[in-house]
Amino acid sequence: MTTLAIVGAGEGLGAAVARRFGAEGFSVALLARRQDRLDKLVTDLKDVNSRGYAADVLNAEELAWALERAANDLGPIEVLQYSPLPQRQFLKPVLETTVEEAREAFEFSVAGPMTAVNQVLPGMRERGRGSILFVNGGSGARPNPKVGGTSIAFAGEGAYGQMLHETLGAEGVHVGQLIIPGAIEPDETAELAGKLWRMHCERGEFRVVHTR
Ligand SMILES: NC(=O)c1ccc[n+]([C@@H]2O[C@H](COP(=O)([O-])OP(=O)(O)OC[C@H]3O[C@@H](n4cnc5c(N)ncnc54)[C@H](OP(=O)(O)O)[C@@H]3O)[C@@H](O)[C@H]2O)c1
């Protein structure tokens, strides 16, 4: 069985992506901080073979361990999606963003992805296939002074992803980034999940921008 791991999975985009990949035969590992919410999500996703693993992306050990258990339980992780919903303190105007908040945003959006990638990439490279998909808001494409923390940190996440894209494409591992400007409306999650599915299948450019 082939597995999708969603790091930062909730009722919105996470659930829609789990349904989309689940319909294609993937098992789905759902990672987020709250086990009770993950358990509810697993129950809601009744047609998908899914399991929830509690982990905070700010805790590298916890994140790596959750991904290791997921692969042991469900099978090798062939698709990794990194999409935790940024915390409020990363969404403050640039002049109100403290150094500590910027540092934490870096941990959330750069160190977290690096930990997750380091955990799953050796297996992907061994098998010669896999996809790593980053999901970011509009400040991932263009810094927005209204959201200082994510603008600073998403720039690093995008640079990391772009470099991985250039380094790993020839080995069969696709790395992509979906940029979603503005708020996600509940009725567009299925469309966004379809985009992520196509990014995995078509292995095109690094960055895909969602337009409405
Ligand atoms: N929602 C929007 O309007 C919007 C707009 C543009 C882009 N995006 C992007 O879309 C993705 C999220 O989609 P969504 O909003 O529909 O979210 P979702 O899939 O409904 O849920 C994301 C989950 O991330 C988890 N999370 C937050 N902080 C975490 C942490 N420190 N460690 C582990 N998990 C964490 C939360 O669960 P716990 O609280 O249980 O940890 C949350 O349920 C993100 O990449 C975001 O940048 C969202």
PDBQT file of the ligand as one rigid body, heavy atoms in Angstrom, charges set to zero:
ROOT
HETATM    1  N1  LIG A 301      -7.335  28.381   5.831  1.00  0.00    +0.000 N 
HETATM    2  C1  LIG A 301      -7.087  29.316   4.933  1.00  0.00    +0.000 C 
HETATM    3  O1  LIG A 301      -7.886  30.242   4.715  1.00  0.00    +0.000 OA
HETATM    4  C2  LIG A 301      -5.795  29.266   4.136  1.00  0.00    +0.000 A 
HETATM    5  C3  LIG A 301      -5.546  30.257   3.178  1.00  0.00    +0.000 A 
HETATM    6  C4  LIG A 301      -4.416  30.170   2.394  1.00  0.00    +0.000 A 
HETATM    7  C5  LIG A 301      -3.529  29.095   2.566  1.00  0.00    +0.000 A 
HETATM    8  N2  LIG A 301      -3.786  28.167   3.508  1.00  0.00    +0.000 N 
HETATM    9  C6  LIG A 301      -2.855  27.046   3.647  1.00  0.00    +0.000 C 
HETATM   10  O2  LIG A 301      -3.614  25.828   3.636  1.00  0.00    +0.000 OA
HETATM   11  C7  LIG A 301      -3.055  24.915   4.559  1.00  0.00    +0.000 C 
HETATM   12  C8  LIG A 301      -4.053  24.567   5.653  1.00  0.00    +0.000 C 
HETATM   13  O3  LIG A 301      -5.327  24.362   5.142  1.00  0.00    +0.000 OA
HETATM   14  P1  LIG A 301      -6.616  24.557   6.092  1.00  0.00    +0.000 P 
HETATM   15  O4  LIG A 301      -6.634  25.901   6.665  1.00  0.00    +0.000 OA
HETATM   16  O5  LIG A 301      -7.799  24.084   5.313  1.00  0.00    +0.000 OA
HETATM   17  O6  LIG A 301      -6.230  23.611   7.295  1.00  0.00    +0.000 OA
HETATM   18  P2  LIG A 301      -6.727  22.160   7.733  1.00  0.00    +0.000 P 
HETATM   19  O7  LIG A 301      -6.263  21.079   6.836  1.00  0.00    +0.000 OA
HETATM   20  O8  LIG A 301      -8.186  22.233   8.065  1.00  0.00    +0.000 OA
HETATM   21  O9  LIG A 301      -5.922  22.054   9.125  1.00  0.00    +0.000 OA
HETATM   22  C9  LIG A 301      -4.572  22.301   9.284  1.00  0.00    +0.000 C 
HETATM   23  C10 LIG A 301      -4.173  21.774  10.617  1.00  0.00    +0.000 C 
HETATM   24  O10 LIG A 301      -2.836  22.173  10.920  1.00  0.00    +0.000 OA
HETATM   25  C11 LIG A 301      -2.657  21.806  12.274  1.00  0.00    +0.000 C 
HETATM   26  N3  LIG A 301      -1.563  22.535  12.882  1.00  0.00    +0.000 N 
HETATM   27  C12 LIG A 301      -1.469  23.855  13.201  1.00  0.00    +0.000 A 
HETATM   28  N4  LIG A 301      -0.342  24.083  13.845  1.00  0.00    +0.000 NA
HETATM   29  C13 LIG A 301       0.322  22.898  13.951  1.00  0.00    +0.000 A 
HETATM   30  C14 LIG A 301       1.534  22.497  14.547  1.00  0.00    +0.000 A 
HETATM   31  N5  LIG A 301       2.298  23.361  15.220  1.00  0.00    +0.000 N 
HETATM   32  N6  LIG A 301       1.918  21.202  14.442  1.00  0.00    +0.000 NA
HETATM   33  C15 LIG A 301       1.138  20.305  13.809  1.00  0.00    +0.000 A 
HETATM   34  N7  LIG A 301      -0.040  20.626  13.225  1.00  0.00    +0.000 NA
HETATM   35  C16 LIG A 301      -0.442  21.910  13.313  1.00  0.00    +0.000 A 
HETATM   36  C17 LIG A 301      -4.000  22.152  12.992  1.00  0.00    +0.000 C 
HETATM   37  O11 LIG A 301      -4.405  21.072  13.852  1.00  0.00    +0.000 OA
HETATM   38  P3  LIG A 301      -4.016  21.113  15.447  1.00  0.00    +0.000 P 
HETATM   39  O12 LIG A 301      -4.514  22.422  15.974  1.00  0.00    +0.000 OA
HETATM   40  O13 LIG A 301      -4.687  19.904  16.033  1.00  0.00    +0.000 OA
HETATM   41  O14 LIG A 301      -2.528  21.010  15.490  1.00  0.00    +0.000 OA
HETATM   42  C18 LIG A 301      -4.985  22.277  11.817  1.00  0.00    +0.000 C 
HETATM   43  O15 LIG A 301      -6.142  21.526  12.027  1.00  0.00    +0.000 OA
HETATM   44  C19 LIG A 301      -1.827  25.581   5.155  1.00  0.00    +0.000 C 
HETATM   45  O16 LIG A 301      -0.708  25.196   4.402  1.00  0.00    +0.000 OA
HETATM   46  C20 LIG A 301      -2.111  27.059   4.964  1.00  0.00    +0.000 C 
HETATM   47  O17 LIG A 301      -0.904  27.824   4.868  1.00  0.00    +0.000 OA
HETATM   48  C21 LIG A 301      -4.890  28.216   4.308  1.00  0.00    +0.000 A 
ENDROOT
TORSDOF 0
